[in-house]
Amino acid sequence: MSEIKYNWTKEEILKIYNQPLMELLYEAATVHRESHNPNQVQVSTLLSIKTGGCPEDCGYCPQAARYHTDLEGNDLMGVQQVKAQALRAKASGSSRVCMGAAWRNVKDGEEFDQVLEMVRTINKLDMEVCCTLGMITENQAKRLAEAGLYAYNHNLDTSEDYYKDVISTRAYQDRLDTIGNVRKTNVTVCSGGIIGMGEKLEDRAGMLVALSSLSPQPESVPINALVAVEGTPMEDIEPISIWDMIRMVATTRIVMPHTQVRLSAGRAEMSREGQAMCFFAGANSIFAGDKLLTTPNPDVNEDMEMFKILGLEPMKPFVKKAQPETVEAAESLLEGIGEKPRWTRPEHSIERNEEAKKKAKIVD
């Protein structure tokens, strides 16, 4: 089994990324087989439980309220709605449900209590439960853990250097602090990023340095390809090639050998052959379902047909870590304490984000 290294440098990672493709694939596949069953893929279903109206200015995101993207928003879903979706996901082969809410950060109150009940409900269906709700405090992380949360997603998105060209409404350190709060519980960490946002290769390496420096390293690392949505600041960026995705997956596998590497956004544009090479290079998780929050994704039946062709099988839940126990609300030892944390609001502005905001005002 490959040893975990926490002190990778950009130069070392770029050397891996830029080596001849056949050498890169061979090394990545070898590392992958040392720590994982190469014929098993963990399947997650991503469910948007609250869509649109986000106050952030992430340049890639159609859920930002300040951009005009024709996105149809919705208020927080009900617990029974979420349960029905989870049962449907389980029947189609998913072992995990990841619930996403377009919030800057979690606030104690009725809505968070409702999310906690969703976590309890899905965990009792014997499925892994993941949430991506924005920034959270230590107490909020502990309440999620007590409810039975298996994983919390909070992406770094890109390198710290390029981050300031993507988002101006929160700091990179806020993301690291949220991950730190999750690590104070028994909840696993899911954190990755997006490639194809106009960043340099050095930024991709920088993101992997940041992720691999976390101790422990994230149990899941989603690798997203930018899906350029009309109305967002990044609407005109050309899609990256499949070769970029394959190289990024392979490099991530080598740098973080024990992590589940997840093919995430952008998969709808990938051929089966391209996805097969990603699986060979070390990807062992996907998001299933026809939509990832707000962007297109392959149909689950297409995925199952691809699995059959490639001889892959969906991973069962709780293979990597035991199922957490659920504490019912009435028996909870924790409660909301009305925290008002001072999450950072950087003072700089991003020109393309401001231009997209002006366009939205004209359209509206």
N, C-alpha and C positions, 0 to 999 in steps of 0.2 A: 504494500500500500504506500502511495506517495506521501512523503512528509509535507507538512504545511509550512510554508515560508511566509513570514509577515513583513519582510523588509525588502520587497521588490523595488527596483528603481525603474524610472521611465526608460532608461537606456536598455536595461535587460528585457523589459516587456516589448519594446520596439524591435529588438533583435529577434525575439520569438515571432512577433507579428509579421515581420518582413522576410522571413526565410522562405525559400522556395516552397510553393504550396504543397507539393507531395511530401516534403519533409515535415512541414507543419502538421498536415493531416495525420501522418504516421505517428508523430510524437503525441499529438492530442488523443488519438484513438488508443494508444498504448496506456497513457495516463488514465483515461476514462475507464478502461477495463480493469485497472488495478483497484478501483474504488466503487465501481458500479456495475450492475448487470446491463450490458449494452443493448439488450433486447427489451428492456422495460422503460416506459416513459410515463412520468407522472402527469395526469391530466387534470387541469383546473378549469373551473367555470368562473368567469368574471362577471359580476352582477352590479350594475349601477343602481344603488338603492336611493340615491338622491342626485339628480342630474342638473347641471347648469347653475349659473348664478354665482360662480366662485369669484371672490374679490381679488385673487392673485392675477399677475400679468404674465404667466408662463407663455413664452412665445410660440410654443407648439400646440397649445391646448385650446380646443373649441369650447370648453366649458367656462372659460373666463368671461365674466359678465361684460367686460369692457370691449369685447370684440363682437362683430356681427357675423355669425356663422350659421344662421337658420337652424340652430339647435333647439329641439323641443325639450324644455326642461321639465322636471317633475319634482314634487315634494317627496319627503321621506316615505318610502314604501312601508306597508304594514307588515307585521310579523307573519301573518298567514300567507300573504303574497310571496314573501321571501321563502317560506317553507315550501310552497308549491313549486317555486323555481328550483329550489335545492333538490327536491325529489325528482324533478325532471332531469336535472344534471346528473344525479346519481344513476338514474336508469340508463343514461346515455354513455356511462363509463367514467364520469368524473369522480375523483376521490377527494377533491377540495373545492370549496366555494369561497371565492374572494369577493367581499362586499366593498364597493367603493362609494364614498360620498364626497361630493364636490364642496368640501369645507377647507378653509385655511387651517383651522385647528379645531380640535374637539372642545366643546363647551359643556360643562355639567348641566344637567337638566333633563327634561322629558325626552328629548330626541336621543340623547346618549343612552338614557335608560332603555329606550326602545331598541337601540342597536345591541345593547347588552342582552336583551331578551332574544334577539335574532341569533346571537352567538350561542346562547344556551340551546335554542331550538335546533340549530343545525348540528351542533356537537352531539346532541342526543339522537341524531340520524346516523351516527357513526361515520361522519364525514369530517375531514380536516376543515377548520374554519380560519380564514384569513381576512383581515380588514385593512383598508387603506383609507384613512379618515383625515389625513393631514397631520399636523404636529400634535403631540400628546404629552402630558405631564407624567411623572412617575406614578402618581396616584391613579390616573386614568388607565395607564398601562396595567397596573395591578388589578384594577376592576375588570378589565378585559380578560386578564389571565384567570381570574377567579370564575368568570363566566364560562371558561372553557376554550378561549382562543388558542389556536395552534400556531399562527404566524401573523406578523404585522409587516405590511409593506410600506416602505418609505424610501423611494429612489433618490440616489444622489444626482441622477440625470446626466451629468457630464463631469469634466474635471473642475476643480475649484477655480482654475484660471479662466475657463470659458464660461463658467456659470454666470458671471456678471453680464454676459452678452445675451443671456437667455431669460433671466428672471431678475427683477429689481425689487420685488415686494417681500422677499425673505432672504436670509443669508444662508450660505452653505453650512455654517456652524449650526444653524437651527436644525438642519437635517441630521447632522451628526448627533446633536443633543437628543433628538427624538429617538434615534436608534439606541443611544445610551440609556434612555429611560426604559425602552423595551427590554434591554439586556438586564435590567434589574429584576426581571420576572423570569418565569420559565417559558415564555413565548419565544418562538424562533423568529429570526429576522429574514425578511425578503427585501433585498435592495439591489438595484441595478441602474440602468440608464438607457439613453436613447442615442443612437448614432445616425448620422446623416443630417445634422442640424447646422451644418456649415463649419463644424469643428475641424481641427487638424488631427492627424494621427497621434501627435503628442498628447492631445486632449483625451483621446480614447485610452491611451496608455496611462495618463494621469488619473482617469477615473478608476482604472483597475488597480493602480497603486493605492488610492484611497480606500477602495473596497477590501483589498487584500490585507491592508494594514489594520483593519478592525480585528479585535481579538475577543471572542472567536470570530472567524470570518462568517459572512452571511450564509445561512443554510440554503437560501435560494437567491439566484442572481438573474433577473429578467433582462434579456437583451432585446431592446425594441429598435425597429427601424422607423424613422420619422414617417408618419402619414400626414402629408401636407394637406391641411384643410383650408378651403377658401374662407377668407375673412380673418384668419390668424396671421400674425407677423411673418410666419414661415411658409405662407401659401405658395410662393413661387420657387421654393427649393426643389431641385430635381431629386428623384429617388436615388438612393445608393444602389450599387450593383449587388447581386447575390454573393459575389466574391468577397465584398467587404463584410457581409454578414457571416460568411463561412469563416473568414480569418478572425473575426471578433469572437465568435463562438469558440473556435479552437484555442485561441490565446487565453480566453477566460478559463477554459477547462484546464489548461496547463498551469495557470497562475493560481487557481483555486480548485485543486483536484477533488475535494470532498463535497463541494457545493453542487446543488442541482442548478443546471444552467437552463433557463427557460426561454424558448422561442416565443416572443410576445408580439407586439404590434408590428404590422408590416407583413405578416405571414400570408395574408390574402394575395399578395403580389408575387409570392414565391412559387416556383414550380415544385412538383413533387420531387423531381430530381435534386433541386436545390435544397429542399428540406431534408432529403435523405443524406446529403453530404453534411448538413448541419448535425444530424443525429450521429453520423459516423465520427464527426469531429468532437462530439461530447455533449451536445444538447440532449437532455433527458427529461424535459418537461415542456408542456405546451399549454396555452389557453385554448379551450374549445368553446364552440358556440358561434353564432353568426355575427356577434358584435363584441368588441372590447370596449366597454364603457360607451364610447360614441363612434368608434371607427370600425370598418368592416373586418370580418374574420372568416376563415373557411367554415363551411357547414360541418356539423359534427359527423354526419354520415360520410362526407368526403374524407374526413380524418380517419374514421374507422376503416374505410376502404384502403386508404394509404397505409395504415398500420398492418392490414392483412397482406398487402403486397410486399411490405418490407419485413414481415415476420416480427413486428413489434406487438407488445401487449401493454395495456394500461396497468400502471402500478397500483397495488392496493393501498388503502389509507393506512397511516401510522406505521409504515415500514421503517422510516428513519428515526422516529421518535414515538414513544408511547402516547396513547390518547389521553389528553388532560381530563381531569375530573371537572364536573360542572357543579358550582354552588348556586343553589336557587336564590332568587332575589330576597325572599323572606328570611333566608339563613345567612345572608351575606354579612361579613364582618367589616365591609368597607362601604363608604358612601361618598357622594360628591361633596367636595369641600369648598366649592365656589371659587376655585382658583382663577386668577387673572394674570397668567404669566406674561412677562414682557418679551414676547418673541420679536426678533429684530425686524426693522423696516429700513433697509438700506436707502440712502438718500440719492443715489445716482439714477439716471433715466436711460432707457435704451431706445435709440432713435426709431428702429423699425417697429417696436412695440407702441411707441407714441403715435406713429403714422397710422398703424392699424386701428388704434383707438379713435383717431380723428375721422377715419373712413367710416367707422361704425356710427359715429354721431351724424354724419351726412346721410347715411342710408336710413337711419332711424327717423 
